[in-house]
Amino acid sequence: MECSNPHTSLALSNLQEFHSAIHSEILLNGYDLTIPKLYAICKKLNSATQADPKYLAHVKKNADYLSRKVNNGAVIYGVNTGYGGSADVRSKNLKEVQSALIRHLNAGFSSIFNFEIPRGVMAVRANSLCRAMSGVRPEVIQLLLDMLNKDIIPEVPVRGSVSASGDLMPTSYIAAAMMGREDARVRMNGQDLLAPEALQRAGLKPITFAAKEALAVVNSCSFSVVLAANVLQEANKALLLTQVSKQSLLFNIGKLYVGPAITKYPGLKKTMLFNYYLVL
């Protein structure tokens, strides 16, 4: 259905895409995760979220490349160095560098996010890592998606980041849950649990982050992305609701629920279409 207002047309298109994502599997490849699809994931309305196997093959090649560089003695920031002001520190214990980063960042406070937001963040991180530019193994992406699909969502404090250099602090709580750390809390199918118990119930193994992997999980602005995406999708819904309200003043409101095919009035047809996607 064509609309004269480009923004209204885009809002309707987004809402149609959102409805198409409901009860559907969403495949991630790093390039075409849209706001409507992400919104469906946040609302737990799609059937599953998976990574495209073709792109996971590229992810493995990228991780193998990083491993070769480290084994050949390369010094790489965040892999065998400290972080920030400690970047001149060197370490041979690559796994400890990663786990220490997460311990350091788990310093959030206040109430926790609505679980819809971390759900979206887990999808966004998995999607970004599918681009094979971060040096992580496919296992990292798979665990993010397995937790998402089994509804194991970390508790994340709302205070601790302004996205100036990534949402490091809130995203670190997702990493801690992936590690199965004993103090990490999650919600699984409506029940609050410690991460190790939730992973065990789901038949999942906690991950031990290899070189750069914890840094790759946390170093992003994914919380800001998900919050913004939710606001934009809700704003588009509000825009269409104003159209319905406007048109209902001009036409018989009882006709808003009548199929578009039986009326010859373009404005009423448009209103019926808006109403269909807003209420069904």
C-alpha positions in Angstrom: 0.0 0.0 0.0 1.5 3.4 -1.1 1.4 6.4 1.3 1.9 10.0 0.3 4.1 10.7 3.3 7.6 9.0 3.0 7.9 8.7 6.8 4.5 7.2 7.1 5.3 4.8 4.3 8.5 3.7 6.0 6.8 3.3 9.4 4.2 1.1 7.8 6.9 -0.9 6.0 8.7 -1.4 9.3 5.5 -2.6 11.0 4.8 -5.1 8.2 8.4 -6.4 8.5 7.9 -6.8 12.3 4.8 -8.8 11.8 6.6 -11.0 9.2 9.3 -11.8 11.8 6.8 -13.0 14.4 7.0 -16.8 14.8 9.8 -16.9 12.2 13.5 -17.8 12.5 15.8 -14.9 12.2 19.1 -15.6 10.5 22.1 -13.4 11.4 25.0 -12.7 9.1 26.3 -9.4 10.4 24.8 -7.3 7.6 21.0 -7.3 7.5 19.6 -7.3 11.0 16.9 -4.6 10.8 15.1 -2.7 13.6 11.8 -4.6 13.1 13.6 -7.9 13.4 15.5 -6.8 16.4 12.3 -5.5 18.0 10.7 -9.0 17.5 13.7 -10.6 19.2 13.5 -8.2 22.1 9.8 -9.0 22.5 10.5 -12.8 22.3 8.1 -13.1 19.4 10.3 -14.9 16.8 10.7 -18.6 16.8 14.5 -18.7 17.0 17.6 -16.6 16.3 20.5 -18.4 14.5 23.8 -17.6 12.8 24.3 -18.2 9.1 26.7 -21.2 8.9 28.4 -19.7 5.9 29.4 -16.7 7.9 30.5 -18.9 10.9 33.1 -20.5 8.6 34.6 -17.0 8.0 34.5 -16.5 11.8 36.6 -19.6 12.3 39.2 -18.5 9.7 39.5 -15.1 11.4 40.0 -16.7 14.9 42.6 -19.1 13.4 44.4 -16.1 11.9 44.6 -14.3 15.3 45.8 -17.5 17.0 48.7 -17.8 14.5 49.7 -14.1 15.0 49.8 -14.7 18.8 51.8 -17.9 18.5 54.3 -16.1 16.3 55.0 -13.6 19.1 52.9 -10.6 18.0 52.0 -8.1 20.7 48.3 -7.2 20.2 46.3 -4.8 22.4 43.7 -6.6 24.5 45.1 -10.0 23.7 48.4 -10.1 25.5 48.5 -6.6 26.9 46.7 -4.7 29.6 43.9 -2.2 28.8 43.8 1.6 28.7 46.5 3.0 30.8 47.9 -0.5 31.4 48.4 -1.1 27.7 52.2 -1.3 28.2 51.8 -4.3 30.5 52.4 -7.7 28.9 51.0 -11.1 29.8 51.4 -14.7 28.6 48.3 -15.8 30.4 45.8 -14.9 27.6 42.8 -16.5 29.2 43.3 -14.6 32.5 43.6 -11.3 30.6 40.1 -11.9 29.4 38.5 -13.1 32.7 40.2 -10.2 34.6 38.7 -7.7 32.1 35.2 -9.0 33.0 35.8 -8.9 36.7 37.1 -5.3 36.4 34.0 -4.2 34.4 31.3 -5.8 36.6 30.8 -2.6 38.6 27.3 -1.6 37.6 24.7 -0.5 40.1 21.1 0.5 40.6 18.1 -1.4 39.3 18.3 -3.9 36.4 17.3 -3.4 32.7 14.0 -4.8 31.5 15.1 -8.3 30.2 13.9 -7.3 26.7 17.0 -5.1 26.4 19.7 -7.7 27.2 17.9 -10.1 24.9 18.3 -7.6 22.0 21.9 -6.9 23.0 22.8 -10.6 22.8 21.4 -10.8 19.3 23.2 -7.6 18.3 26.5 -8.9 19.6 26.1 -12.2 17.9 25.2 -10.4 14.7 28.2 -8.1 14.9 30.6 -11.0 15.6 29.3 -12.8 12.5 31.2 -10.3 10.4 34.4 -12.2 11.3 36.4 -9.1 12.2 36.8 -9.7 16.0 39.0 -12.8 16.3 36.4 -14.9 18.2 35.7 -18.5 17.7 32.2 -19.6 16.4 31.6 -21.1 19.9 31.2 -17.6 21.3 28.5 -16.7 18.9 26.8 -20.0 19.3 26.6 -19.7 23.1 25.1 -16.2 22.8 22.4 -17.6 20.6 21.9 -20.8 22.5 21.3 -18.7 25.7 19.0 -16.4 23.8 16.9 -19.2 22.3 16.7 -21.0 25.7 15.7 -17.8 27.3 18.7 -17.4 29.6 19.0 -13.7 29.9 21.5 -12.0 32.2 20.6 -9.5 34.9 22.2 -6.2 33.9 22.4 -3.0 36.1 21.1 0.1 34.3 23.9 2.4 35.7 27.5 2.1 34.6 27.9 3.3 31.0 27.4 6.4 28.8 28.5 4.7 25.6 31.4 7.1 25.2 33.7 4.2 24.4 31.2 1.4 24.2 28.7 -0.1 26.7 31.5 -2.0 28.4 30.1 -2.2 31.9 26.6 -3.5 31.0 27.8 -5.8 28.3 30.3 -7.4 30.7 27.4 -8.9 32.7 26.4 -10.9 29.6 30.0 -12.1 29.3 30.0 -13.1 33.0 26.9 -15.2 32.5 28.5 -16.8 29.4 31.4 -17.8 31.6 29.1 -19.4 34.1 30.5 -17.3 36.9 29.0 -18.2 40.2 28.0 -14.6 41.1 26.3 -14.0 37.7 22.5 -13.9 37.8 20.1 -14.6 35.0 16.4 -15.1 34.3 15.5 -18.3 32.7 11.8 -18.8 31.6 10.7 -16.3 34.2 12.8 -17.8 37.0 15.8 -16.0 38.6 18.8 -18.3 38.8 22.6 -18.2 39.1 24.2 -18.6 35.7 25.9 -22.0 36.4 22.6 -23.6 37.3 20.7 -22.1 34.3 23.4 -23.2 31.9 23.3 -26.7 33.4 19.5 -26.9 33.1 19.7 -25.9 29.5 22.5 -28.4 28.7 24.9 -25.7 27.9 28.6 -25.5 28.8 30.1 -22.2 30.1 32.8 -20.7 27.9 36.4 -20.0 28.8 37.2 -17.0 26.7 40.3 -17.3 24.5 42.5 -14.5 23.3 40.5 -11.3 22.7 37.1 -13.0 23.0 35.8 -11.3 26.2 37.0 -7.9 24.8 35.1 -8.6 21.6 31.9 -9.4 23.5 31.9 -6.2 25.6 33.6 -3.6 23.4 30.5 -2.2 21.7 27.6 0.3 21.9 25.0 -2.5 21.7 22.9 -1.4 24.7 22.6 2.0 23.1 21.7 0.4 19.8 19.0 -1.7 21.3 17.5 1.1 23.3 17.4 3.3 20.3 15.9 0.6 18.1 13.1 0.1 20.6 12.4 3.8 20.8 12.3 4.1 17.0 10.0 1.2 16.5 7.6 2.4 19.2 7.7 5.9 17.6 6.7 4.4 14.3 3.8 2.7 15.9 2.8 6.0 17.5 3.0 7.7 14.1 0.6 5.2 12.6 -1.8 5.5 15.6 -2.0 9.2 14.9 -3.0 8.4 11.3 -5.7 6.0 12.6 -7.0 8.7 15.0 -7.0 11.3 12.3 -8.8 9.1 9.8 -11.3 7.9 12.4 -12.5 11.5 12.7 -13.1 11.7 9.0 -14.8 8.4 8.4 -17.2 6.1 10.1 -15.1 4.5 12.9 -17.1 1.3 12.6 -15.6 0.8 9.2 -12.0 0.7 10.5 -12.3 -3.1 11.0 -13.8 -3.8 7.5 -11.6 -5.3 4.8 -9.9 -2.7 2.5 -11.1 -4.5 -0.6 -14.8 -3.4 -0.1 -14.2 0.4 0.0 -13.3 2.8 -2.8 -11.9 5.6 -0.5 -8.1 5.7 -0.6 -7.9 7.3 2.9 -10.1 4.7 4.4 -8.1 1.9 2.8 -4.9 3.3 4.2 -6.5 3.6 7.7 -7.7 0.0 7.5 -4.2 -1.2 6.6 -2.6 0.8 9.5 -5.2 -0.6 11.9 -4.6 -4.1 10.7 -0.9 -4.0 11.5 -1.4 -2.1 14.8 -4.0 -4.4 16.4 -3.6 -7.9 15.0 
